[in-house]
Amino acid sequence: WISWEPEEGEIAPDDEAQVMVTVNLDGLVAGIYAASLHFLSNDPNNPDIALDIMINTVYRHIEVTPEELDFGIVDDPEPRSEILTVSNIGNVLLTITSVRIHPDSPLVTDFENEIHIEPRESSEITVTYTPDVPGELHTQILISSNADEALLRVPVYALYISPPTIGVDPLIIESFDGGEYPMTLTNEGGSPLEWSTTIDAEWLSIEPSAGQNDFWVETNLVLSIDTTGLASGNYDTDLIFNSNDPVTPELAIGISLEVTELGVSGDFQTPEGFGLNTIYPNPFNSTSTISFSLDTQGEVSLQMFDMTGQLLRDLIPGTNMGQGEYKIIVEAADLPAGSYSIRLQQNDNIQTQTISLIK
């Protein structure tokens, strides 16, 4: 297992020569080897000089691939796993004695007991990362073994951006005879929220109906309920918010509507203020349409009196109504011809207008 070059030669006085000694380990069983290389010469004082050579062919080397783990940018709390391949590139049995991670780390491995790896063989260790606290992860996996590198460090990186989280307020809307209702949509997560809406009822609309919200950004919405053409009665539906929120991809907002038998309808344009708008026709013969505006939510009464102050028609008997433009039909075929007073009241606001009935 030892060779040298050149094997012989001559050296002039006050000169020197180099001899290249080669050690070949091929085919050697792991162990400790010793030999002596003798230089024989015509030196009368040192005719035989021995060079002792000793070599230990036992080498324990470990290799781990990849050299670092990078889980990249993650935006959901679902566990994800990567594989570490541990290889024995030595010539004796490699023993993995421990695989350690900081106890507060969101990482775990499937290492349980010592792993024994024969030369030129390998074994796999599964590393699982379960995101918990948003932010950057920078930690290490410590692998202990009987290799010459007794402790091997594997860096681990990840960046957890919390997923989008949809929040809508209010979650339930109850309406009497329609109106406009303000709503707020908020992204309570740490990555962009993409959302849209699904509406099955023709009498329901929302503006805006779709969008994207960055982290903790609010969007003001306006929900409109239009009772035009609806028969009196109760109506129920859901306003569905679809989003990339992994926990709540569909959020249902309960909508309930009560349409009174009075036939009130609204076109829900933003009113300029409170009051009676038009009564048409006026004068009228048996039926007329009264239009009025409400600039706030509140209890509304609309009444018809004769000129002596006697109440003849309780057209809207104290109903909670929202902001909007409204119309109601008044029927007076059973009343005598003459002048009558229409009185609109909401909270502290009162307005009256005279209407004439002809026969």
C-alpha positions as CSV (number, residue, x, y, z in Angstrom):
1,W,0.0,0.0,0.0
2,I,3.1,2.2,-0.1
3,S,5.0,3.1,-3.2
4,W,7.8,5.7,-3.9
5,E,9.4,7.4,-6.9
6,P,12.3,7.3,-7.8
7,E,13.4,4.1,-6.2
8,E,17.1,4.9,-6.6
9,G,19.5,7.6,-7.7
10,E,22.7,9.7,-7.1
11,I,23.0,12.9,-5.2
12,A,26.0,15.3,-5.9
13,P,27.9,16.8,-2.9
14,D,25.9,19.6,-1.2
15,D,22.8,18.7,-3.3
16,E,19.5,17.1,-2.5
17,A,16.8,15.0,-4.2
18,Q,13.0,14.6,-3.7
19,V,11.3,11.2,-3.2
20,M,7.5,11.1,-3.7
21,V,5.9,8.6,-1.3
22,T,2.3,7.5,-2.2
23,V,-0.1,5.8,0.2
24,N,-2.9,3.8,-1.6
25,L,-5.9,3.0,0.6
26,D,-7.8,1.0,-2.0
27,G,-8.8,-2.4,-0.7
28,L,-7.6,-1.7,2.8
29,V,-9.9,-2.7,5.7
30,A,-10.5,0.1,8.2
31,G,-7.8,0.1,10.8
32,I,-4.4,1.4,11.7
33,Y,-1.4,0.5,9.5
34,A,2.3,1.0,10.1
35,A,5.4,0.5,7.9
36,S,9.0,1.6,7.6
37,L,10.6,2.9,4.4
38,H,14.3,2.3,4.4
39,F,16.8,4.5,2.5
40,L,19.9,2.5,1.8
41,S,23.1,4.3,0.7
42,N,26.9,4.3,0.6
43,D,27.0,6.7,3.6
44,P,29.5,4.9,5.9
45,N,27.9,6.4,9.0
46,N,24.2,5.9,8.1
47,P,24.0,3.2,5.5
48,D,20.3,2.5,6.5
49,I,17.9,5.2,7.5
50,A,14.3,4.2,8.2
51,L,11.2,6.4,7.7
52,D,8.3,5.3,9.8
53,I,4.9,5.6,8.2
54,M,1.6,5.1,10.1
55,I,-1.9,5.7,8.8
56,N,-5.4,5.3,10.3
57,T,-7.8,4.3,7.6
58,V,-10.9,4.6,9.9
59,Y,-12.7,7.8,8.8
60,R,-16.2,8.7,9.9
61,H,-17.8,11.3,7.8
62,I,-21.4,12.5,7.6
63,E,-23.2,14.4,4.8
64,V,-26.6,16.0,5.0
65,T,-28.5,17.2,2.0
66,P,-29.8,19.8,1.5
67,E,-27.3,21.8,3.6
68,E,-30.2,24.1,4.6
69,L,-34.0,24.0,4.7
70,D,-36.0,26.9,3.3
71,F,-39.7,26.6,3.6
72,G,-40.1,30.0,1.8
73,I,-43.0,32.3,2.2
74,V,-46.1,30.6,3.6
75,D,-49.6,32.2,4.1
76,D,-51.5,29.5,5.8
77,P,-51.1,27.5,9.1
78,E,-51.2,24.1,7.4
79,P,-48.2,21.8,8.3
80,R,-45.6,21.2,5.5
81,S,-42.7,18.8,5.5
82,E,-39.2,18.6,3.9
83,I,-36.8,15.6,3.8
84,L,-33.2,15.7,5.1
85,T,-31.0,12.9,3.7
86,V,-28.2,11.8,6.0
87,S,-25.4,9.9,4.2
88,N,-22.5,7.9,5.6
89,I,-19.5,8.9,3.4
90,G,-17.0,7.2,5.8
91,N,-15.9,3.6,5.9
92,V,-17.3,2.5,9.3
93,L,-20.7,2.4,10.8
94,L,-22.2,5.9,11.3
95,T,-24.5,6.4,14.3
96,I,-26.9,9.3,14.6
97,T,-27.4,9.8,18.3
98,S,-29.7,12.8,18.5
99,V,-31.6,15.3,16.4
100,R,-32.4,18.5,18.3
101,I,-34.5,21.5,17.7
102,H,-35.2,24.4,20.1
103,P,-38.2,23.4,22.2
104,D,-40.2,26.6,21.3
105,S,-39.7,26.1,17.6
106,P,-42.6,25.3,15.3
107,L,-40.5,22.4,13.8
108,V,-40.6,18.8,14.6
109,T,-38.8,15.7,13.2
110,D,-39.7,12.0,13.1
111,F,-36.4,11.1,14.8
112,E,-37.1,8.8,17.8
113,N,-34.1,6.5,18.4
114,E,-30.5,6.1,17.2
115,I,-30.1,5.7,13.5
116,H,-27.3,3.3,12.3
117,I,-26.1,3.9,8.7
118,E,-23.7,1.6,6.9
119,P,-20.9,3.0,4.7
120,R,-22.2,4.5,1.4
121,E,-25.7,4.2,2.7
122,S,-28.2,6.9,3.7
123,S,-31.3,7.5,5.8
124,E,-34.1,10.1,5.7
125,I,-35.3,12.4,8.4
126,T,-38.7,14.2,7.9
127,V,-38.8,17.8,9.2
128,T,-42.3,19.3,9.6
129,Y,-43.0,23.0,10.0
130,T,-46.4,24.1,11.4
131,P,-46.6,27.9,11.2
132,D,-47.9,29.5,14.4
133,V,-46.7,33.1,14.9
134,P,-46.5,35.3,11.8
135,G,-43.0,36.5,11.1
136,E,-39.6,35.2,10.1
137,L,-38.3,31.8,11.3
138,H,-34.5,31.4,11.5
139,T,-33.4,28.4,13.5
140,Q,-31.2,25.3,13.4
141,I,-31.4,21.6,13.5
142,L,-28.6,20.0,15.5
143,I,-27.5,16.5,14.4
144,S,-25.2,14.6,16.7
145,S,-23.3,11.5,15.6
146,N,-20.1,9.5,16.0
147,A,-18.7,11.2,12.9
148,D,-15.5,13.2,13.0
149,E,-17.9,16.2,12.7
150,A,-19.6,15.4,16.0
151,L,-22.2,18.1,15.7
152,L,-23.7,19.1,12.4
153,R,-25.9,22.3,12.1
154,V,-28.6,22.6,9.5
155,P,-30.1,26.1,9.1
156,V,-33.8,26.4,8.7
157,Y,-35.7,29.4,7.2
158,A,-39.3,30.4,6.7
159,L,-41.5,33.5,6.5
160,Y,-45.0,33.1,7.7
161,I,-47.5,35.7,6.6
162,S,-50.8,35.1,8.3
163,P,-53.6,34.2,5.8
164,P,-56.3,36.7,4.9
165,T,-59.2,36.8,7.4
166,I,-62.6,38.3,6.3
167,G,-64.6,40.3,8.8
168,V,-68.1,41.8,7.9
169,D,-70.2,44.0,10.1
170,P,-73.2,43.6,10.6
171,L,-73.7,39.8,10.2
172,I,-77.5,40.1,10.3
173,I,-79.7,42.8,8.7
174,E,-83.5,43.2,9.4
175,S,-85.3,45.6,7.1
176,F,-88.9,46.9,7.1
177,D,-89.9,48.1,3.6
178,G,-86.3,48.3,2.4
179,G,-83.7,51.1,2.4
180,E,-80.0,51.5,2.3
181,Y,-77.8,49.9,5.0
182,P,-74.1,50.7,5.6
183,M,-71.7,47.7,6.0
184,T,-68.0,47.4,6.7
185,L,-65.7,44.7,5.3
186,T,-62.3,44.3,7.0
187,N,-59.2,42.1,6.2
188,E,-58.1,41.0,9.7
189,G,-55.3,38.8,8.4
190,G,-51.7,39.4,7.2
191,S,-52.0,38.9,3.4
192,P,-54.2,40.4,0.7
193,L,-57.9,39.5,0.9
194,E,-59.7,39.0,-2.4
195,W,-63.5,38.9,-2.1
196,S,-66.7,39.0,-4.2
197,T,-70.4,38.7,-3.4
198,T,-73.2,36.4,-4.5
199,I,-76.8,37.5,-4.4
200,D,-79.8,35.4,-5.3
201,A,-82.5,37.9,-4.6
202,E,-83.4,40.5,-7.3
203,W,-84.5,43.0,-4.6
204,L,-81.0,43.0,-3.1
205,S,-77.8,44.8,-4.3
206,I,-74.5,45.9,-2.8
207,E,-71.9,48.4,-3.8
208,P,-69.0,47.7,-4.3
209,S,-69.7,44.0,-5.0
210,A,-66.0,42.8,-5.1
211,G,-62.6,44.0,-4.3
212,Q,-59.2,43.4,-2.7
213,N,-58.2,44.5,0.8
214,D,-54.7,44.7,2.2
215,F,-53.8,43.9,5.8
216,W,-56.4,45.6,8.2
217,V,-57.9,47.7,5.5
218,E,-61.6,48.5,5.7
219,T,-64.0,48.9,2.8
220,N,-67.3,50.7,3.3
221,L,-70.3,49.0,1.6
222,V,-73.8,50.0,1.0
223,L,-76.5,47.4,0.9
224,S,-79.7,48.4,-0.9
225,I,-83.1,46.7,-0.5
226,D,-85.6,47.7,-3.1
227,T,-89.2,46.6,-2.5
228,T,-90.6,47.8,-5.8
229,G,-93.0,45.2,-7.2
230,L,-92.8,43.0,-4.1
231,A,-96.1,41.8,-2.6
232,S,-96.5,42.3,1.1
233,G,-95.0,39.7,3.3
234,N,-91.7,38.4,4.7
235,Y,-88.6,37.7,2.6
236,D,-85.4,36.0,3.7
237,T,-82.1,35.5,1.8
238,D,-78.4,35.4,2.3
239,L,-75.7,37.8,1.1
240,I,-72.7,35.5,0.4
241,F,-69.1,36.9,0.7
242,N,-66.7,34.6,-1.2
243,S,-63.0,35.1,-0.4
244,N,-59.6,33.5,-0.2
245,D,-59.9,33.3,3.6
246,P,-58.8,29.7,4.1
247,V,-60.9,29.4,7.3
248,T,-64.1,31.1,6.0
249,P,-64.1,31.0,2.2
250,E,-67.9,31.7,2.3
251,L,-69.5,34.1,4.8
252,A,-73.3,34.3,4.8
253,I,-75.0,37.5,6.0
254,G,-78.6,36.9,6.9
255,I,-81.1,39.4,5.3
256,S,-84.7,39.5,6.4
257,L,-87.2,41.9,4.8
258,E,-90.8,42.7,5.8
259,V,-92.9,44.4,3.2
260,T,-96.0,45.9,4.6
261,E,-99.4,45.6,3.0
262,L,-99.4,49.3,2.3
263,G,-97.5,48.9,-1.0
264,V,-94.6,51.1,-0.1
265,S,-91.7,51.1,-2.5
266,G,-88.5,52.9,-2.7
267,D,-86.0,53.7,-5.5
268,F,-83.3,54.4,-2.9
269,Q,-81.5,57.3,-4.5
270,T,-79.7,59.3,-1.8
271,P,-82.4,61.9,-0.7
272,E,-81.5,65.5,-0.3
273,G,-83.5,65.7,2.9
274,F,-86.6,64.7,4.8
275,G,-90.1,65.6,3.4
276,L,-93.0,65.1,1.1
277,N,-92.0,65.4,-2.5
278,T,-95.0,65.1,-4.9
279,I,-98.6,64.0,-4.7
280,Y,-99.8,63.0,-8.1
281,P,-102.3,63.5,-9.4
282,N,-103.5,66.4,-7.3
283,P,-106.4,67.1,-7.5
284,F,-107.2,63.4,-7.8
285,N,-110.2,61.1,-8.3
286,S,-110.1,58.1,-5.9
287,T,-106.4,57.3,-6.0
288,S,-103.2,59.3,-5.9
289,T,-99.5,58.5,-5.3
290,I,-97.6,60.2,-2.5
291,S,-93.8,60.3,-2.8
292,F,-91.5,61.3,0.1
293,S,-87.9,61.3,1.2
294,L,-86.2,60.0,4.3
295,D,-82.6,61.0,5.1
296,T,-82.1,58.8,8.1
297,Q,-83.3,55.5,9.7
298,G,-86.2,55.8,12.1
299,E,-89.9,55.3,12.9
300,V,-92.1,56.8,10.2
301,S,-95.8,57.6,10.2
302,L,-97.9,58.9,7.2
303,Q,-101.4,59.9,7.9
304,M,-104.4,61.5,6.1
305,F,-106.7,63.9,8.0
306,D,-109.8,65.9,7.0
307,M,-109.8,69.6,7.5
308,T,-111.3,69.3,11.0
309,G,-108.3,67.2,12.1
310,Q,-110.0,63.8,12.1
311,L,-107.7,60.9,11.2
312,L,-109.0,59.2,8.1
313,R,-106.1,57.0,6.9
314,D,-103.2,55.6,8.9
315,L,-101.1,55.1,5.7
316,I,-97.9,54.1,7.5
317,P,-98.5,53.3,11.2
318,G,-95.2,53.9,12.9
319,T,-92.9,51.7,10.8
320,N,-89.1,51.6,11.1
321,M,-87.8,52.7,7.7
322,G,-84.4,53.5,6.3
323,Q,-82.9,56.3,4.2
324,G,-84.4,56.5,0.7
325,E,-87.1,57.7,-1.7
326,Y,-90.5,56.2,-1.2
327,K,-93.9,56.0,-2.8
328,I,-97.3,55.0,-1.5
329,I,-100.7,54.8,-3.1
330,V,-103.6,56.4,-1.2
331,E,-107.1,55.2,-2.0
332,A,-110.0,57.6,-1.2
333,A,-113.0,56.4,-3.3
334,D,-115.1,56.2,-0.2
335,L,-114.4,59.8,0.9
336,P,-116.4,62.8,-0.2
337,A,-114.9,65.5,-2.4
338,G,-112.9,68.1,-0.6
339,S,-109.5,69.0,0.7
340,Y,-107.5,66.8,3.0
341,S,-104.2,67.0,4.8
342,I,-101.3,64.6,4.4
343,R,-98.9,64.5,7.4
344,L,-95.4,62.9,7.3
345,Q,-93.5,62.4,10.6
346,Q,-90.2,60.8,11.4
347,N,-88.7,61.3,14.8
348,D,-88.9,65.1,15.3
349,N,-89.4,65.9,11.6
350,I,-93.0,66.8,10.5
351,Q,-94.3,68.0,7.2
352,T,-97.8,68.4,5.9
353,Q,-99.3,69.0,2.4
354,T,-102.9,69.6,1.2
355,I,-104.5,67.2,-1.3
356,S,-107.8,67.7,-3.1
357,L,-110.3,65.0,-3.9
358,I,-112.7,65.6,-6.8
359,K,-115.7,63.5,-7.8
